[in-house]
Amino acid sequence: MKKFVLLLFFIGGLVSVQAQQLSNNSPNKSDNALILKLGVNLVDSTGDANPFSFLNDFEQQAFSNNPKVELEYRFSKWLSVSGAWSSNKWKANKGNIDENIVSKDIDYSALDLDIKLYYSEAFDWFDENDWLELYLHGGAGSVSQATYSSTSINLGSGTNVWFSDNFGINLNITGKFVSSKENELYNTNHFQYSASLMYRFTKNKKDNNIDFDGDGVQNYVDDCPNTFGVVRNNGCPEELLPEEQLLDSDGDGVSDAVDNCPTVFGTNNGCPDVIKRSTQNDLDGDGVLDAVDKCPETIGSVTNDGCPLMDTDNDGILDIADKCPNIKGLPTYNGCPLPDTDNDGVFDIADKCPEVPGIISNEGCPYKEVIIGEVHEELTQLTSRILFETSSYNMSIESYSVLLQITLIMKQHPEAVFKLEGHTDNVGSKEFNSILSKQRVTAVRDYFVNNLGISASSIVIEYYGETKPKVSNSTKEGRRINRRVELMRIK
């Protein structure tokens, strides 16, 4: 008995905590939705015709090893079909089946197929507060007690309490009338009660273009989804200057700051008055009469002549408020992407030279121009770090990152031609060093062309062996410096 009382208190607590919130922010109804229910059940087979008698003789009911799994498909706002499986057990010397205390544990299982009628849809209050749903259900099933099985006719009622679009609690009672009996003791008429946690599989809000407050910012990116706001403030209201408060674009006497339809003349919070449907047709029920509805068979918006509000670029800003409706953007930029004034691929917010084309690696700023025939300070510093092993044209590992930096500078001058010179130290013969300098400068040229995207026509090579040392070869450090390549713009 204690377990079931605790369960009732748990369900009641959830309902009381959520009720006020849900009445103000009801989730949308989900016709054509699939609902999964996982819970527990209790079976009353004492023979008492009062469905609430289980509260008095709980210890005699089947309430052990008692899961229930149900899958429901809601194919309209009125009707659904469901299939359920449940199991349970009467305890020996406690369980009561038709006023007989069982002498051993008796297992129970059931498979049921039901049709549900949501009669709460007939009342306006439930339509406005769709977190609460009431239904009647009927169907057929198969029940088993111990080793005996039979069919049943099922009738009952239940309620759904939704905490959000997806999660809720279900309470259900079913009277099961057994149509055939293999044994007089088992498979008699009985009641089954259940409490389940529900999950409703619904489309992502992003795909539904949901905008509760109608401010043109979809809920999933709206910081104030239940309060009419402005796009430039992420869907929240913002304080306006006096001249902005007085602005009335459509001349209807309602300032744009509080006008729900700022570009359409109207007197209903700034929107046109809508004649009741009882006097004129409104086929899709969107509040726009068919006579002026450009989409009379599709639920739409008054501000869009009865057609649905669209979000062409799928960025969460409806086209009606999106200044860049075909380009995915951000709410803070009225639906436009981050600006890049100089079109160099670095957004202005991170570009230290926002009006001068540059490169990403230099924070949007260009490198210093390479002048024909002049020694370029930065190129000179970089090429001095392209080093080779003694008597080899294999570059050091550190050289590859240097080549990448040089490439960034060269690509800023796509029309230029660069001369690449190869040099060695004086270790070995002059003939050997001449061949080695050619191999070194060729290896660097080939890496630029094959790996870094530099055109072969943009580089010419020359090699001097040991004939043009940069410093004396008398020291180890001097020889290391002389094993080098140098780059200069020649055209």
Secondary structure, 3 states (H helix, E strand, C coil): CHHHHHHHHHHHHHHHHHHHHHHHCCCCCCCCEEEEEEEEEEEECCCCCCCCHHHCCHHHCECCCCEEEEEEEECCCCEEEEEEEEEEEECCCCCEECCEECCCCEEEEEEEEEEEECHHHHCHHHHHCCCEEEEEEEEEEEEEECCEEEEEEEEEEEEEEECCCCEEEEEEEEEEEECCCCCCCCCCCEEEEEEEEEEEECCCHHHHCCCCCCCCECHHHCCCCCCCCCHHHCCCCCCCCHHHHCCCCCCCCCCCCCCCCCCCCCCECCECCCCCCCCCCCCCCCCCCCCCCCCCCCCCCHHHCCCCCCCCCCCCECCCCCCCCCCCCCHHHCCCCCCCCCCCCCCCCCCCCCCCCCCHHHCCCCCCCCCCCCCCHHHHHHHCCCCECCCCCCECCHHHHHHHHHHHHHCCCCCCCEEEEEECCCCCCHHHHHHHHHHHHHHHHHHHHHHCCCCHHHEEEEECCCCCCCCCCCCHHHHHHHCEEEEEECC
